[in-house]
Amino acid sequence: MSRNILILNGSPHTHGNTAALCDAFTDGAAAAGHKVSRFDLQTMNIHGCLGCMKGGKDPEHPCVQKDDMTLIYPAYRSADIVVLASPMYYWGFSSQLKAAFDRLFAVAELDPGYRNPVRDAVLLMAAEGNTPDNRKPVLDYYHALLSQLGWKDLGTVLAGGVLHSGDILKGNGHAALEEARRLGSAIL
Ligand SMILES: Cc1cc2nc3c(=O)[nH]c(=O)nc-3n(C[C@H](O)[C@H](O)[C@H](O)COP(=O)(O)O)c2cc1C
């Protein structure tokens, strides 16, 4: 069955390590017949959530702020799977990804109980560190987030040991690229 996949890429580097993970995942998913929409958040005008609690009145334009989130809301609505892609920043997501994700709250506001639409999720991440201790905080956060939202994890790919943009492509390419491609192609 073909599924709609939304990638939110929170890296500031359009051709960086996280982008390469997104490319590999997309190659696998597209080859398996899935439809992928990708948003490189750094290139978009997306403001932080105002916490005004005044969204959720119009399903087409759920947020009171009219910026480039208006492009993401329709893709989120039709997505079966949301891919959270980010470099690890201070053992968490980049601010670009966090800002866009917070703004999805306007969609939850359409529901009287503030329930988010239920989606499957994937985490793609690049990081300088390459130890279990380094990965733990963000993986704990990701799994806690999904558990709170009632979302299902389809897989996480964390490319450790890459600092500079493009490090992930050096040599024969980081093993995480093949992991990301396989994860994309394994989506059912
Ligand atoms: C502000 C900032 C914070 C970072 N924090 C971490 C961190 O907590 N742990 C880590 O392993 N790497 C950290 N890094 C390194 C990045 O995760 C790493 O350079 C990554 O490969 C960048 O991916 P990109 O090419 O997609 O931007 C940080 C880098 C920056 C600029």
The ligand as an SDF file (V2000), in Angstrom:
LIG
                    3D

 31 33  0  0  0  0  0  0  0  0999 V2000
   24.4680   24.2990   18.0840 C   0  0  0  0  0  0  0  0  0  0  0  0
   25.0130   22.9090   17.9300 C   0  0  0  0  0  0  0  0  0  0  0  0
   24.7640   21.9690   18.9120 C   0  0  0  0  0  0  0  0  0  0  0  0
   25.2110   20.6540   18.7680 C   0  0  0  0  0  0  0  0  0  0  0  0
   24.9500   19.7550   19.7630 N   0  0  0  0  0  0  0  0  0  0  0  0
   25.3890   18.4690   19.6230 C   0  0  0  0  0  0  0  0  0  0  0  0
   25.1170   17.5040   20.6460 C   0  0  0  0  0  0  0  0  0  0  0  0
   24.4740   17.7830   21.6530 O   0  0  0  0  0  0  0  0  0  0  0  0
   25.5990   16.2450   20.4670 N   0  0  0  0  0  0  0  0  0  0  0  0
   26.2900   15.8740   19.3500 C   0  0  0  0  0  0  0  0  0  0  0  0
   26.6840   14.7180   19.2470 O   0  0  0  0  0  0  0  0  0  0  0  0
   26.5290   16.7590   18.3410 N   0  0  0  0  0  0  0  0  0  0  0  0
   26.1090   18.0430   18.4650 C   0  0  0  0  0  0  0  0  0  0  0  0
   26.3320   18.9550   17.4610 N   0  0  0  0  0  0  0  0  0  0  0  0
   26.9520   18.4940   16.1850 C   0  0  0  0  0  0  0  0  0  0  0  0
   25.9050   18.2410   15.0740 C   0  0  0  0  0  0  0  0  0  0  0  0
   24.8780   17.3950   15.5020 O   0  0  0  0  0  0  0  0  0  0  0  0
   26.6140   17.6340   13.8480 C   0  0  0  0  0  0  0  0  0  0  0  0
   27.5440   18.5740   13.3730 O   0  0  0  0  0  0  0  0  0  0  0  0
   25.6960   17.1890   12.7300 C   0  0  0  0  0  0  0  0  0  0  0  0
   26.3810   16.2690   11.9100 O   0  0  0  0  0  0  0  0  0  0  0  0
   25.2310   18.3430   11.8520 C   0  0  0  0  0  0  0  0  0  0  0  0
   24.3360   17.8590   10.8680 O   0  0  0  0  0  0  0  0  0  0  0  0
   23.9200   18.7040    9.5530 P   0  0  0  0  0  0  0  0  0  0  0  0
   25.0460   18.5780    8.5710 O   0  0  0  0  0  0  0  0  0  0  0  0
   22.6650   18.0870    9.0740 O   0  0  0  0  0  0  0  0  0  0  0  0
   23.6870   20.1130   10.0080 O   0  0  0  0  0  0  0  0  0  0  0  0
   25.9310   20.2750   17.6000 C   0  0  0  0  0  0  0  0  0  0  0  0
   26.1920   21.2440   16.5980 C   0  0  0  0  0  0  0  0  0  0  0  0
   25.7480   22.5350   16.7620 C   0  0  0  0  0  0  0  0  0  0  0  0
   26.0240   23.5730   15.6830 C   0  0  0  0  0  0  0  0  0  0  0  0
  1  2  1  0
  2  3  1  0
  2 30  2  0
  3  4  2  0
  4  5  1  0
  4 28  1  0
  5  6  2  0
  6  7  1  0
  6 13  1  0
  7  8  2  0
  7  9  1  0
  9 10  1  0
 10 11  2  0
 10 12  1  0
 12 13  2  0
 13 14  1  0
 14 15  1  0
 14 28  1  0
 15 16  1  0
 16 17  1  0
 16 18  1  0
 18 19  1  0
 18 20  1  0
 20 21  1  0
 20 22  1  0
 22 23  1  0
 23 24  1  0
 24 25  2  0
 24 26  1  0
 24 27  1  0
 28 29  2  0
 29 30  1  0
 30 31  1  0
M  END
$$$$
